[in-house]
Structure formats: structure tokens, C-alpha cells
Amino acid sequence: MSYWMKSLHVLPFLYVACAQAGPLQKAFSDWQITCNNAAFCVARSFPGDKGLVMTISRHAGVDDRPLLRIDYGSAYSGELPGGTLKENLLLDQRRLTPDLKHWTVEPHHLATSNPIAIDEFLAQTLDASNLQLTFQPSATVSLRGMKAALLLMDDVQGRVNGASAWVKRGTRAQWDVPPQPTLPTLPAPLPPAAPLTHDEAAGLIDYGTWRINTDNCSLDPLRRQVSVAPLSDSKALLLMSCEAGAYNVVDLAFEVSRAPPYMSRGVTLTLPFTPPSHSDTQLELMNADFDASNGMLYTFSKGRGLGDCGVATRWQYDGKTFVLAEYAEEKTCDAWHSSDDWPTLWVSQPQSAPLSR
């Protein structure tokens, strides 16, 4: 038995973490860690609305491609005033002067993927309290929770007690780590369906507006938005707004025959895992959008109007149902990053060749 497996029996806390080593998102004091189904993990400090954030990410397996970065300013704040990071960082109120030989150095951005440089930086900071800017004392990275987050990252990736661990390092060889889990493969995309004719679209919208049973929808039929798109040459996807809030719209989806007499079937989205923020695997269609050219259904649930937190998903249609392609979630609402950069809890690999008709 590989040593990384044996070590789990010696460490009760870590055994629990590894036993739950599927997609996860968890906060430790002022740090959040997210790991997806490929055991790729990213940990970052929060809140980010003070402008300064430290992020550490790593892939599973031997080819771990680590990355450590410190950023001042975000997509929401834009460029912030002040001096350069390399000359103005304090570690527990003392000037921090890291060796930046193997770093990318920009005025408000420091990053390195060099394992030795990362080890050296973590040796200085793992047991410290905070990073701070000399010219902006409120711009602080609390280091409380970083060590626990990186310990969990090591455990999820099977590095504990090995030479590649960041926190609980041991004598096990650098290469003696479990491989990255195999990614699920998406169904091959279907060939593009024939576009809906004007009559088809008009008939389906009328059917969706007045004749589909929507007794549980709070929106008046006159206020509902109905959209239709081709799924195949015989079926269409009908999306209808059902409930509306300040910045989210709950949609209903139906697979409908393209020609009368219309036959419809409700579409449900079932996740292959239970996200930390959910109690089950059923996902509501929030702000749904369908791209008929590639058979992808998108959902985007905002945690607040700014759009800096929430859930974003992609689903591939396989001819019968929608299969999860990607699930990203950011539960910390701190004006740090938009949905394009939210950490993923589920990823997949596509099939390249479309099915022939």
C-alpha cells in the first residue's frame, strides 16, 4: 500500500477530510478553499473589498502547477493608487523583502509558479498574522486560516507527510502522490438543428404563454418572458420566466415538440454532487440561457446585484437530457471577482467530434 494511503489511518482529522474529498468549498477564519472534482484546489484570503488579496492554487498529481499570487486591485475596483507591492509589503508590521528572482513582478501584482519560491514564501508567512501595505494600512491580508486551508489542500491531493506537502511535510518521495482523478467526459455535441421557422416560433411561444400548466408560477402570464430554441429537428427548448426577484429570474424549461399537437416534458437539472450550499442535487434554472449552436444551457444565479458571488453552470444537451459540464460557485460576496473567475467545483472534458445525422 502506498504510504500516502497508510498515513490517513494515523491522522483522524485528515482522514475525515480525505473521506469527503469530492468537490468542496470551505472557510477557515479569513481564508476560503475550493476544490473541484479533479482535486484542483484554490485558496484565497478574504474579504477582497479592501483591495489586497493573496491566492494559492495547485493541481493534483505530480504535475501540480502551483501558483501563488498577491494582487492589489480587482476588476471591480480598477487600478488603485499607491506604490509598488515589492517595496511596500509588511509582514506583521515588519518590512517584507522576498527574493523575487523567480516571480512575475508588476506594480500591483506579484506571482510565482516556482516551487522553491513558493516554499520560501510560505516558510515566512504560514505562522504569521497578516500582510499589509505601508501606504494603505486598511489593505490587509489576514493570514489566519491560511495554514488550515493549505493543510486541507494537501490532504485532498494526498500530499500529507510527503515531500510535496506545504504544511505537514514528511519523508515520502515527491512523486509518491495519487494521480489527478479522471474527469467525466461530456456527450458528443449533437449536430446543429434546423432553425425554427417564424410559424414554429410563434406557435411555441403562444403555447408556452397560455397553455403550459404554470399554476405554481408567481408571475402573471402577461409579464412572463418566453423564449424558444431548436434542440433537434423535431424538438425545441422552451424557457419561461416563472418568478422574479431583484436580480434573479427563476425559469422553467420544457422540451416541446416543434409541431402541433404540442407534447411537452419538463426539464430538470440534476447535479452529480451535492454542493456545500445546497441540501440536494436539484438545481433551479436561474437567469437561464440556451445556445442552440452548441447545445449548451447556461445558468447564472447572483448572490447580490453586483454579480461578485453566486453560482454559474454549463450543461450539455445529449439528445435526451442535460449533462453538467461545469459548476462554479463563489459564496464570499466581497467585490473581488466576477463569474468568469469564480472557483470551480465541477469540470469535465468535451468530446470533440459531433455526432453525424
Helices and strands as residue ranges (DSSP letters): H 3-6, G 7-9, H 12-19, E 24-28, E 31-35, E 41-45, E 52-58, E 67-72, G 85-87, E 89-91, E 94-95, E 104-106, E 109-112, H 115-125, E 130-133, E 140-142, H 146-156, H 198-210, G 221-223, E 226-230, E 235-244, E 249-257, E 264-266, E 269-270, E 282-283, E 285-286, E 289-291, E 296-302, E 310-317, E 322-330, G 339-341, E 344-346
